[in-house]
Amino acid sequence: MSITNYIALRYLKSNRENRFFSWITILSVSGLAIGVAALIVVLSVINGFEHELRKRFLHANAHIMAYRYPAGMSNPEKWADVIYKDFPKQVKGVSPFIHYETMAKNSSILRAVLVRGIAPKEREKVQSLEGLIRPFSALDVLQKEMDDRKAGKPKPEIPGIIVGSGLKRILGVEVGDKLKLITPTENRYSETKTFKIVGEYDSGLKHYDNRLVAMSLAAAKDFFGMGDLVTGLEIGLHDADQSGTIAERMDSKYNLSFREWQTYNRPLFEAMERERLVISLIVAMVVVVAGFNILTTIFVSVSQKQKDISILKSIGANNSQILKIFISQGVAIGCLGSVIGAVLALAISKFLETYQFIELPDPYFLQSLPVDYNYLTYVGVCLAAITICIVASLYPAVIASRVTPTEGFRGTGQAL
């Protein structure tokens, strides 16, 4: 350790004559640590929220949707073959779907639902539903209905459906129960059809889980009277980030409408970007305030150590060495406060992740706060805090370096 660093650390400690400076050092380090911890936790939660939403949206949605609205799409198999042929390297799966809204009824409870007719085998190529469906074998029930229809077997008397986890709680039903869906017709008193719940859909996204009802494509065609038509095609890509470019190419090539996954909730992600910036700036003010505390701490150090500075200069210390002593104080406070703050942020993040006692309201999609442990966030915030400390120490360090060998002996500062 160099002599300047040794003296800098020695100045941060108290002596028998002056305990005040030790306390102000502790408060400066504590303020910086709290600011660093708050900023890291806020950024970790916001980043975790965005990453979790992105992952779940990608898990629950196709990367691109091709459709004809409101007429519907005929010959979906031919369209799928054309897309596979034209985009062999980009497309990994194409699956027909039916998308319709109706009402579900259980006893006296009536609820608006979103019905999605799917072809499970093809849908797995687009985007795997594993982890979203409980039990996963429920998809086999829907696929069997599709296979039986192709084989010319009779329609099941009670088709199977998969119900969103939130919708299941709202309607008060369980897997194995029967549920009635209202057939959408122009009649005033619409008919109902009974389905059997064979599984539960749980994506963790409330606006899906509270509304979704999935059934086989064959059952959906019968229920909505669509004949051979489907709503459109779900298209899965090998690289989800290319969805915008590929959707534009498809839109110019085919006589269909296309929508890629990034447009589903673009206002949400744009709002999150703005919120990240605003909240980060507000919380960063805590670190800036801590920087002013550090400036005050070093000013106090300079005022108390003027006699020491004069002694050091009289025995040969130059201005740059004096400057380095007090800048080293800022670096020491910055490093110590940043390390403590990072450890505190990690502990708070682990606590939030483990206990999840904060339940988010419906507009936030997710049920609890997710946390993203990105080391770049920790390193970036710590480096920014240390930089603020260095900047805060520059001015008092310059003042200290200008103290003359005789000037300090006229003050009342404490000696080494």
Secondary structure, 3 states (H helix, E strand, C coil): CCHHHHHHHHHHCCECCECHHHHHHHHHHHHHHHHHHHHHHHHHHHHHHHHHHHHHHHHHCCCEEEECCCCCECCHHHHHHHHHHHCCCCEEEEEEEEEEEEEEEECCEEEEEEEEEECHHHHHHHCCCCCCEECCCHHHHHHHHHHHHHCCCCCCCCCEEEEEHHHHHHHCCCCCCEEEEECCCCCCCCCEEEEEEEEEECCCCHHHHCCEEEEEHHHHHHHHCCCCCECEEEEEECCHHHHHHHHHHHHHHCCCEEEEHHHCCHHHHHHHHHHHHHHHHHHHHHHHHHHHHHHHHHHHHHHHCHHHHHHHHHCCCCHHHHHHHHHHHHHHHHHHHHHHHHHHHHHHHHHHHHHCCCECCHHHCCCECCCCCCHHHHHHHHHHHHHHHHHHHHHHHHHHHCCCCCHHHHCCCCCC
